[in-house]
Amino acid sequence: MFYLIVAVLLISYYFFMAPQSVKNTLGMIGLVGLVAVLCVLAAAGFVKIMQTPPEFFVSIAMIYLGYLAFRDVIKLPAKKPKKNK
């Protein structure tokens, strides 16, 4: 709760009292913080994906191979009927 109050006070200062030069600096610091948070979240997501069972990745590979096989079968030329004499 304390950090929430401090955050509200900082945001209020930023919007209502900060001079333009401070706003530019705080904007860049906020952007760097946002990029850092996104990098941490991406790393955590990657770790979570690596914890999934291997059967999941095998099934995705099988679905992909099935798609390629189905696409190749559709691209096959039509069989010409044999002429009976």
C-alpha positions as protocol buffer text, in pm:
chain_id: "A"
residue {
  index: 1
  type: MET
  ca { x: 0 y: 0 z: 0 }
}
residue {
  index: 2
  type: PHE
  ca { x: 290 y: 232 z: 80 }
}
residue {
  index: 3
  type: TYR
  ca { x: 439 y: 189 z: -268 }
}
residue {
  index: 4
  type: LEU
  ca { x: 103 y: 256 z: -428 }
}
residue {
  index: 5
  type: ILE
  ca { x: 77 y: 588 z: -243 }
}
residue {
  index: 6
  type: VAL
  ca { x: 433 y: 680 z: -344 }
}
residue {
  index: 7
  type: ALA
  ca { x: 356 y: 589 z: -706 }
}
residue {
  index: 8
  type: VAL
  ca { x: 43 y: 809 z: -704 }
}
residue {
  index: 9
  type: LEU
  ca { x: 243 y: 1098 z: -560 }
}
residue {
  index: 10
  type: LEU
  ca { x: 516 y: 1060 z: -822 }
}
residue {
  index: 11
  type: ILE
  ca { x: 264 y: 1044 z: -1105 }
}
residue {
  index: 12
  type: SER
  ca { x: 84 y: 1350 z: -970 }
}
residue {
  index: 13
  type: TYR
  ca { x: 415 y: 1540 z: -955 }
}
residue {
  index: 14
  type: TYR
  ca { x: 498 y: 1428 z: -1307 }
}
residue {
  index: 15
  type: PHE
  ca { x: 169 y: 1549 z: -1456 }
}
residue {
  index: 16
  type: PHE
  ca { x: 109 y: 1869 z: -1259 }
}
residue {
  index: 17
  type: MET
  ca { x: 435 y: 2020 z: -1129 }
}
residue {
  index: 18
  type: ALA
  ca { x: 738 y: 1885 z: -1314 }
}
residue {
  index: 19
  type: PRO
  ca { x: 913 y: 2122 z: -1558 }
}
residue {
  index: 20
  type: GLN
  ca { x: 953 y: 2011 z: -1919 }
}
residue {
  index: 21
  type: SER
  ca { x: 1319 y: 1910 z: -1879 }
}
residue {
  index: 22
  type: VAL
  ca { x: 1230 y: 1680 z: -1588 }
}
residue {
  index: 23
  type: LYS
  ca { x: 938 y: 1534 z: -1785 }
}
residue {
  index: 24
  type: ASN
  ca { x: 1173 y: 1441 z: -2071 }
}
residue {
  index: 25
  type: THR
  ca { x: 1417 y: 1276 z: -1830 }
}
residue {
  index: 26
  type: LEU
  ca { x: 1144 y: 1087 z: -1646 }
}
residue {
  index: 27
  type: GLY
  ca { x: 996 y: 979 z: -1979 }
}
residue {
  index: 28
  type: MET
  ca { x: 1328 y: 824 z: -2084 }
}
residue {
  index: 29
  type: ILE
  ca { x: 1373 y: 657 z: -1745 }
}
residue {
  index: 30
  type: GLY
  ca { x: 1019 y: 518 z: -1772 }
}
residue {
  index: 31
  type: LEU
  ca { x: 1090 y: 388 z: -2123 }
}
residue {
  index: 32
  type: VAL
  ca { x: 1407 y: 213 z: -2008 }
}
residue {
  index: 33
  type: GLY
  ca { x: 1216 y: 65 z: -1713 }
}
residue {
  index: 34
  type: LEU
  ca { x: 942 y: -58 z: -1945 }
}
residue {
  index: 35
  type: VAL
  ca { x: 1195 y: -225 z: -2176 }
}
residue {
  index: 36
  type: ALA
  ca { x: 1362 y: -390 z: -1876 }
}
residue {
  index: 37
  type: VAL
  ca { x: 1028 y: -523 z: -1750 }
}
residue {
  index: 38
  type: LEU
  ca { x: 944 y: -658 z: -2096 }
}
residue {
  index: 39
  type: CYS
  ca { x: 1283 y: -833 z: -2118 }
}
residue {
  index: 40
  type: VAL
  ca { x: 1231 y: -996 z: -1779 }
}
residue {
  index: 41
  type: LEU
  ca { x: 882 y: -1108 z: -1878 }
}
residue {
  index: 42
  type: ALA
  ca { x: 1012 y: -1250 z: -2207 }
}
residue {
  index: 43
  type: ALA
  ca { x: 1282 y: -1446 z: -2022 }
}
residue {
  index: 44
  type: ALA
  ca { x: 1028 y: -1576 z: -1772 }
}
residue {
  index: 45
  type: GLY
  ca { x: 800 y: -1681 z: -2057 }
}
residue {
  index: 46
  type: PHE
  ca { x: 1085 y: -1862 z: -2229 }
}
residue {
  index: 47
  type: VAL
  ca { x: 1168 y: -2048 z: -1908 }
}
residue {
  index: 48
  type: LYS
  ca { x: 801 y: -2142 z: -1868 }
}
residue {
  index: 49
  type: ILE
  ca { x: 789 y: -2274 z: -2226 }
}
residue {
  index: 50
  type: MET
  ca { x: 1101 y: -2483 z: -2164 }
}
residue {
  index: 51
  type: GLN
  ca { x: 929 y: -2644 z: -1864 }
}
residue {
  index: 52
  type: THR
  ca { x: 650 y: -2787 z: -2080 }
}
residue {
  index: 53
  type: PRO
  ca { x: 662 y: -3162 z: -2145 }
}
residue {
  index: 54
  type: PRO
  ca { x: 851 y: -3277 z: -2456 }
}
residue {
  index: 55
  type: GLU
  ca { x: 537 y: -3444 z: -2591 }
}
residue {
  index: 56
  type: PHE
  ca { x: 398 y: -3097 z: -2657 }
}
residue {
  index: 57
  type: PHE
  ca { x: 685 y: -3012 z: -2893 }
}
residue {
  index: 58
  type: VAL
  ca { x: 665 y: -3355 z: -3059 }
}
residue {
  index: 59
  type: SER
  ca { x: 294 y: -3305 z: -3124 }
}
residue {
  index: 60
  type: ILE
  ca { x: 356 y: -2960 z: -3275 }
}
residue {
  index: 61
  type: ALA
  ca { x: 624 y: -3110 z: -3503 }
}
residue {
  index: 62
  type: MET
  ca { x: 388 y: -3391 z: -3607 }
}
residue {
  index: 63
  type: ILE
  ca { x: 110 y: -3144 z: -3686 }
}
residue {
  index: 64
  type: TYR
  ca { x: 352 y: -2942 z: -3899 }
}
residue {
  index: 65
  type: LEU
  ca { x: 473 y: -3252 z: -4085 }
}
residue {
  index: 66
  type: GLY
  ca { x: 113 y: -3360 z: -4139 }
}
residue {
  index: 67
  type: TYR
  ca { x: 36 y: -3020 z: -4286 }
}
residue {
  index: 68
  type: LEU
  ca { x: 332 y: -3047 z: -4524 }
}
residue {
  index: 69
  type: ALA
  ca { x: 227 y: -3398 z: -4630 }
}
residue {
  index: 70
  type: PHE
  ca { x: -133 y: -3288 z: -4684 }
}
residue {
  index: 71
  type: ARG
  ca { x: -16 y: -2991 z: -4891 }
}
residue {
  index: 72
  type: ASP
  ca { x: 200 y: -3219 z: -5107 }
}
residue {
  index: 73
  type: VAL
  ca { x: -87 y: -3463 z: -5161 }
}
residue {
  index: 74
  type: ILE
  ca { x: -313 y: -3179 z: -5274 }
}
residue {
  index: 75
  type: LYS
  ca { x: -48 y: -3060 z: -5520 }
}
residue {
  index: 76
  type: LEU
  ca { x: -23 y: -3405 z: -5686 }
}
residue {
  index: 77
  type: PRO
  ca { x: -148 y: -3407 z: -6046 }
}
residue {
  index: 78
  type: ALA
  ca { x: -469 y: -3590 z: -6117 }
}
residue {
  index: 79
  type: LYS
  ca { x: -427 y: -3948 z: -6233 }
}
residue {
  index: 80
  type: LYS
  ca { x: -511 y: -3992 z: -6601 }
}
residue {
  index: 81
  type: PRO
  ca { x: -739 y: -4284 z: -6671 }
}
residue {
  index: 82
  type: LYS
  ca { x: -593 y: -4565 z: -6883 }
}
residue {
  index: 83
  type: LYS
  ca { x: -735 y: -4608 z: -7229 }
}
residue {
  index: 84
  type: ASN
  ca { x: -875 y: -4956 z: -7289 }
}
residue {
  index: 85
  type: LYS
  ca { x: -847 y: -5083 z: -7645 }
}
